[in-house]
């Protein structure tokens, strides 16, 4: 059975992934190619799915939903960490790239904290 995380961690995840989602929407339009836009959209969809799972009020009472959240969160963290290292190659607008990088760092840290609590 998966673990749980506290309300503060849940709220930090909601805030971080919400901000990341908004920044990825901006990054989509600033991307330098259609391939980069597709990649950003894919990660944006994954972040949105994670937000949807987090917004389920009773998630901690359902093992299957919580397991799905853990898997989605781990996948999202991996994709956003990968994107962080390549963002300057696909977005040339420094302001947008900087905002995306900050949002990625915050979301990645929040995801790592939540995963540690959930798996721990």
N, CA, C and O of each residue as an XYZ file, in Angstrom:
480
protein
N       0.844     -1.184      0.000
C       0.000      0.000      0.000
C       0.886      1.243      0.000
O       1.811      1.347      0.805
N       0.604      2.188     -0.903
C       1.401      3.410     -0.940
C       1.208      4.245      0.317
O       0.202      4.112      1.014
N       2.185      5.110      0.600
C       2.089      6.017      1.729
C       1.183      7.190      1.412
O       0.430      7.161      0.439
N       1.258      8.207      2.229
C       0.478      9.420      2.015
C       1.404     10.620      2.136
O       2.557     10.487      2.546
N       0.897     11.779      1.779
C       1.652     12.996      2.008
C       0.750     14.012      2.691
O      -0.476     13.943      2.600
N       1.384     14.955      3.376
C       0.619     15.914      4.167
C       0.014     17.009      3.292
O       0.359     17.142      2.117
N      -0.890     17.788      3.878
C      -1.595     18.834      3.143
C      -0.646     19.897      2.606
O      -0.861     20.428      1.516
N       0.395     20.208      3.360
C       1.359     21.215      2.916
C       2.084     20.740      1.652
O       2.286     21.516      0.719
N       2.467     19.481      1.630
C       3.137     18.921      0.453
C       2.185     18.890     -0.733
O       2.579     19.221     -1.851
N       0.942     18.499     -0.502
C      -0.058     18.471     -1.574
C      -0.259     19.862     -2.146
O      -0.323     20.025     -3.365
N      -0.359     20.866     -1.287
C      -0.560     22.237     -1.765
C       0.666     22.739     -2.527
O       0.532     23.420     -3.544
N       1.860     22.404     -2.035
C       3.084     22.799     -2.739
C       3.128     22.177     -4.130
O       3.544     22.827     -5.089
N       2.703     20.927     -4.243
C       2.636     20.276     -5.554
C       1.631     20.962     -6.467
O       1.926     21.233     -7.631
N       0.444     21.242     -5.938
C      -0.576     21.927     -6.737
C      -0.073     23.278     -7.232
O      -0.243     23.614     -8.404
N       0.541     24.045     -6.350
C       1.056     25.359     -6.731
C       2.169     25.253     -7.766
O       2.173     25.973     -8.764
N       3.115     24.344     -7.517
C       4.268     24.212     -8.403
C       3.871     23.686     -9.777
O       4.322     24.205    -10.798
N       3.028     22.658     -9.805
C       2.626     22.102    -11.092
C       1.665     23.039    -11.831
O       1.660     23.068    -13.061
N       0.858     23.799    -11.096
C       0.005     24.809    -11.733
C       0.833     25.895    -12.404
O       0.555     26.281    -13.539
N       1.849     26.388    -11.703
C       2.741     27.401    -12.280
C       3.515     26.832    -13.462
O       3.692     27.506    -14.477
N       3.973     25.595    -13.331
C       4.698     24.969    -14.439
C       3.790     24.823    -15.654
O       4.218     25.076    -16.781
N       2.563     24.423    -15.439
C       1.614     24.286    -16.549
C       1.444     25.609    -17.288
O       1.460     25.641    -18.519
N       1.281     26.695    -16.545
C       1.139     28.015    -17.167
C       2.396     28.405    -17.934
O       2.311     28.942    -19.039
N       3.557     28.138    -17.355
C       4.810     28.479    -18.026
C       5.030     27.630    -19.275
O       5.570     28.119    -20.267
N       4.623     26.382    -19.236
C       4.757     25.535    -20.425
C       3.838     26.008    -21.550
O       4.176     25.874    -22.726
N       2.674     26.562    -21.190
C       1.796     27.126    -22.216
C       2.477     28.304    -22.914
O       2.363     28.444    -24.132
N       3.175     29.146    -22.169
C       3.930     30.249    -22.764
C       5.099     29.727    -23.582
O       5.382     30.230    -24.670
N       5.775     28.714    -23.052
C       6.929     28.145    -23.731
C       6.536     27.529    -25.069
O       7.308     27.571    -26.026
N       5.352     26.967    -25.135
C       4.866     26.363    -26.375
C       4.940     27.368    -27.521
O       5.416     27.048    -28.611
N       4.465     28.580    -27.264
C       4.431     29.604    -28.317
C       5.806     30.195    -28.586
O       6.031     30.765    -29.653
N       6.720     30.069    -27.647
C       8.072     30.609    -27.830
C       9.045     29.575    -28.390
O      10.193     29.903    -28.687
N       8.596     28.337    -28.533
C       9.478     27.269    -29.023
C       9.945     27.562    -30.446
O       9.256     28.228    -31.220
N      11.121     27.054    -30.768
C      11.761     27.378    -32.041
C      11.375     26.454    -33.190
O      11.717     26.730    -34.340
N      10.672     25.366    -32.903
C      10.284     24.452    -33.980
C       8.998     23.723    -33.603
O       8.584     23.715    -32.443
N       8.388     23.122    -34.590
C       7.182     22.337    -34.347
C       7.507     21.133    -33.463
O       6.710     20.753    -32.605
N       8.681     20.536    -33.678
C       9.090     19.398    -32.857
C       9.213     19.808    -31.390
O       8.796     19.072    -30.495
N       9.785     20.986    -31.150
C       9.911     21.489    -29.782
C       8.531     21.765    -29.192
O       8.283     21.475    -28.022
N       7.627     22.328    -30.008
C       6.271     22.565    -29.532
C       5.585     21.259    -29.156
O       4.911     21.177    -28.129
N       5.757     20.238    -29.992
C       5.161     18.930    -29.688
C       5.702     18.367    -28.381
O       4.951     17.814    -27.578
N       6.981     18.506    -28.175
C       7.607     18.001    -26.953
C       7.070     18.739    -25.725
O       6.728     18.124    -24.714
N       7.006     20.052    -25.832
C       6.480     20.859    -24.725
C       5.026     20.500    -24.453
O       4.621     20.387    -23.296
N       4.236     20.320    -25.513
C       2.818     19.977    -25.348
C       2.676     18.623    -24.646
O       1.797     18.451    -23.803
N       3.527     17.679    -24.988
C       3.489     16.373    -24.342
C       3.762     16.473    -22.851
O       3.079     15.839    -22.047
N       4.753     17.262    -22.484
C       5.073     17.447    -21.064
C       3.962     18.243    -20.379
O       3.606     17.963    -19.235
N       3.423     19.227    -21.081
C       2.316     20.009    -20.531
C       1.116     19.102    -20.244
O       0.462     19.254    -19.212
N       0.826     18.171    -21.138
C      -0.275     17.230    -20.927
C      -0.014     16.352    -19.702
O      -0.925     16.089    -18.917
N       1.218     15.906    -19.546
C       1.587     15.080    -18.391
C       1.440     15.867    -17.088
O       0.960     15.332    -16.089
N       1.848     17.123    -17.099
C       1.705     17.991    -15.927
C       0.217     18.201    -15.619
O      -0.192     18.175    -14.458
N      -0.585     18.409    -16.670
C      -2.029     18.595    -16.475
C      -2.664     17.334    -15.876
O      -3.495     17.424    -14.973
N      -2.269     16.164    -16.380
C      -2.799     14.913    -15.832
C      -2.438     14.761    -14.355
O      -3.249     14.287    -13.559
N      -1.230     15.161    -13.996
C      -0.807     15.096    -12.599
C      -1.642     16.058    -11.752
O      -2.045     15.716    -10.640
N      -1.903     17.255    -12.274
C      -2.765     18.207    -11.558
C      -4.163     17.634    -11.357
O      -4.756     17.788    -10.289
N      -4.682     16.980    -12.374
C      -6.009     16.374    -12.272
C      -6.032     15.331    -11.166
O      -6.961     15.295    -10.359
N      -5.003     14.477    -11.129
C      -4.930     13.465    -10.075
C      -4.832     14.101     -8.695
O      -5.448     13.624     -7.742
N      -4.058     15.175     -8.588
C      -3.901     15.852     -7.298
C      -5.194     16.512     -6.837
O      -5.446     16.619     -5.637
N      -5.999     16.947     -7.772
C      -7.232     17.654     -7.430
C      -8.351     16.734     -6.965
O      -9.397     17.215     -6.528
N      -8.158     15.441     -7.050
C      -9.175     14.519     -6.543
C      -9.191     14.629     -5.017
O      -8.194     14.333     -4.358
N     -10.293     15.042     -4.476
C     -10.378     15.325     -3.038
C     -10.109     14.102     -2.178
O      -9.553     14.222     -1.086
N     -10.494     12.937     -2.654
C     -10.379     11.747     -1.817
C      -9.260     10.816     -2.275
O      -9.324      9.610     -2.039
N      -8.258     11.351     -2.915
C      -7.219     10.509     -3.519
C      -6.524      9.599     -2.520
O      -6.183      8.465     -2.859
N      -6.309     10.061     -1.316
C      -5.558      9.258     -0.365
C      -6.367      8.083      0.173
O      -5.812      7.212      0.844
N      -7.659      8.042     -0.108
C      -8.465      6.922      0.365
C      -8.585      5.808     -0.676
O      -9.237      4.794     -0.426
N      -7.965      5.990     -1.828
C      -8.054      4.997     -2.897
C      -6.653      4.557     -3.332
O      -5.912      5.328     -3.942
N      -6.311      3.336     -3.015
C      -4.972      2.830     -3.337
C      -4.653      2.918     -4.823
O      -3.541      3.296     -5.190
N      -5.626      2.570     -5.703
C      -5.377      2.600     -7.137
C      -5.102      4.028     -7.623
O      -4.187      4.252     -8.415
N      -5.894      4.984     -7.146
C      -5.707      6.376     -7.554
C      -4.374      6.902     -7.038
O      -3.687      7.647     -7.737
N      -4.011      6.523     -5.835
C      -2.749      6.975     -5.262
C      -1.575      6.352     -6.012
O      -0.569      7.020     -6.252
N      -1.694      5.096     -6.379
C      -0.644      4.443     -7.163
C      -0.492      5.117     -8.520
O       0.621      5.304     -9.011
N      -1.619      5.478     -9.120
C      -1.590      6.190    -10.410
C      -0.903      7.541    -10.249
O      -0.124      7.948    -11.110
N      -1.186      8.230     -9.158
C      -0.542      9.515     -8.894
C       0.966      9.339     -8.735
O       1.738     10.119     -9.293
N       1.389      8.340     -7.995
C       2.820      8.104     -7.795
C       3.509      7.859     -9.134
O       4.566      8.428     -9.405
N       2.911      7.015     -9.968
C       3.506      6.728    -11.274
C       3.555      7.969    -12.154
O       4.569      8.244    -12.794
N       2.454      8.719    -12.184
C       2.401      9.935    -12.992
C       3.371     10.993    -12.499
O       4.004     11.686    -13.296
N       3.486     11.114    -11.202
C       4.387     12.092    -10.609
C       5.842     11.750    -10.926
O       6.635     12.631    -11.260
N       6.180     10.490    -10.821
C       7.541     10.058    -11.142
C       7.853     10.299    -12.613
O       8.944     10.755    -12.954
N       6.896      9.995    -13.479
C       7.094     10.215    -14.917
C       7.214     11.710    -15.217
O       8.089     12.121    -15.980
N       6.350     12.513    -14.628
C       6.395     13.961    -14.851
C       7.721     14.540    -14.370
O       8.316     15.371    -15.056
N       8.188     14.113    -13.204
C       9.453     14.619    -12.679
C      10.600     14.295    -13.638
O      11.449     15.147    -13.901
N      10.625     13.086    -14.152
C      11.673     12.710    -15.098
C      11.649     13.560    -16.352
O      12.695     14.008    -16.820
N      10.468     13.786    -16.898
C      10.343     14.580    -18.132
C      10.702     16.045    -17.906
O      11.361     16.654    -18.750
N      10.275     16.625    -16.770
C      10.579     18.037    -16.554
C      12.055     18.237    -16.224
O      12.640     19.256    -16.591
N      12.657     17.272    -15.535
C      14.092     17.365    -15.271
C      14.879     17.305    -16.583
O      15.860     18.029    -16.755
N      14.449     16.446    -17.498
C      15.095     16.341    -18.807
C      14.925     17.639    -19.599
O      15.867     18.119    -20.229
N      13.723     18.196    -19.562
C      13.447     19.442    -20.282
C      14.298     20.586    -19.745
O      14.745     21.436    -20.515
N      14.525     20.618    -18.443
C      15.313     21.697    -17.840
C      16.682     21.811    -18.497
O      17.161     22.916    -18.751
N      17.308     20.677    -18.771
C      18.636     20.695    -19.359
C      18.665     21.083    -20.821
O      19.734     21.352    -21.370
N      17.502     21.117    -21.462
C      17.467     21.394    -22.899
C      16.653     22.627    -23.266
O      16.517     22.946    -24.447
N      16.111     23.322    -22.273
C      15.185     24.422    -22.549
C      15.820     25.533    -23.370
O      15.158     26.115    -24.229
N      17.086     25.837    -23.125
C      17.715     26.928    -23.875
C      17.940     26.577    -25.337
O      18.162     27.469    -26.157
N      17.886     25.308    -25.675
C      18.026     24.886    -27.069
C      16.719     25.014    -27.841
O      16.735     25.150    -29.065
N      15.594     24.973    -27.144
C      14.310     25.001    -27.846
C      13.524     26.291    -27.647
O      12.530     26.523    -28.335
N      13.961     27.129    -26.715
C      13.309     28.435    -26.507
C      14.390     29.504    -26.474
O      15.271     29.483    -25.614
N      14.320     30.425    -27.400
C      15.342     31.459    -27.497
C      14.938     32.745    -26.780
O      15.768     33.638    -26.614
N      13.693     32.855    -26.356
C      13.239     33.998    -25.585
C      13.730     33.791    -24.153
O      13.216     32.938    -23.429
N      14.719     34.571    -23.757
C      15.368     34.368    -22.458
C      14.415     34.520    -21.276
O      14.529     33.793    -20.288
N      13.480     35.457    -21.373
C      12.524     35.662    -20.285
C      11.658     34.421    -20.102
O      11.500     33.932    -18.983
N      11.103     33.914    -21.189
C      10.253     32.721    -21.114
C      11.067     31.523    -20.644
O      10.620     30.764    -19.784
N      12.260     31.351    -21.205
C      13.120     30.218    -20.819
C      13.453     30.276    -19.328
O      13.419     29.253    -18.645
N      13.770     31.452    -18.827
C      14.086     31.613    -17.408
C      12.902     31.292    -16.517
O      13.056     30.640    -15.484
N      11.721     31.745    -16.911
C      10.516     31.462    -16.132
C      10.206     29.969    -16.126
O       9.803     29.420    -15.101
N      10.393     29.312    -17.271
C      10.146     27.875    -17.353
C      11.140     27.124    -16.467
O      10.756     26.198    -15.753
N      12.402     27.513    -16.510
C      13.420     26.845    -15.695
C      13.097     26.981    -14.211
O      13.206     26.006    -13.468
N      12.705     28.164    -13.769
C      12.346     28.356    -12.359
C      11.133     27.509    -11.984
O      11.101     26.910    -10.909
N      10.134     27.459    -12.869
C       8.949     26.650    -12.605
C       9.304     25.160    -12.553
O       8.765     24.416    -11.734
N      10.207     24.736    -13.426
C      10.653     23.340    -13.434
C      11.361     23.008    -12.127
O      11.093     21.968    -11.525
N      12.254     23.875    -11.686
C      12.977     23.619    -10.433
C      12.018     23.479     -9.264
O      12.162     22.571     -8.445
N      11.047     24.367     -9.181
C      10.079     24.331     -8.088
C       9.235     23.059     -8.155
O       9.026     22.392     -7.141
N       8.752     22.728     -9.349
C       7.921     21.534     -9.512
C       8.720     20.263     -9.242
O       8.208     19.322     -8.635
N       9.964     20.234     -9.688
C      10.806     19.057     -9.476
C      11.075     18.832     -7.993
O      11.033     17.699     -7.514
N      11.350     19.909     -7.270
C      11.580     19.807     -5.835
C      10.316     19.350     -5.105
O      10.378     18.491     -4.225
N       9.171     19.926     -5.474
C       7.899     19.532     -4.850
C       7.587     18.064     -5.159
O       7.115     17.332     -4.289
N       7.847     17.641     -6.384
C       7.603     16.243     -6.762
C       8.506     15.296     -5.984
O       8.057     14.244     -5.528
N       9.764     15.659     -5.830
C      10.712     14.813     -5.082
C      10.280     14.675     -3.631
O      10.356     13.585     -3.064
N       9.830     15.761     -3.026
C       9.347     15.733     -1.645
C       8.133     14.823     -1.512
O       8.071     13.987     -0.611
N       7.170     14.991     -2.412
C       5.970     14.179     -2.362
C       6.273     12.713     -2.613
O       5.730     11.846     -1.929
N       7.128     12.422     -3.579
C       7.484     11.035     -3.866
C       8.176     10.392     -2.666
O       7.935      9.223     -2.362
N       9.025     11.141     -1.994
C       9.702     10.606     -0.813
C       8.684     10.233      0.271
O       8.812      9.198      0.926
N       7.677     11.086      0.451
C       6.653     10.799      1.452
C       5.766      9.638      1.019
O       5.418      8.781      1.831
N       5.400      9.610     -0.266
C       4.487      8.584     -0.767
C       5.138      7.196     -0.802
O       4.483      6.188     -0.538
N       6.397      7.160     -1.121
C       7.089      5.882     -1.263
C       7.781      5.445      0.022
O       8.272      4.323      0.143
N       7.803      6.362      0.964
C       8.595      6.128      2.093
C       8.182      5.527      3.310
O       8.986      5.379      4.230
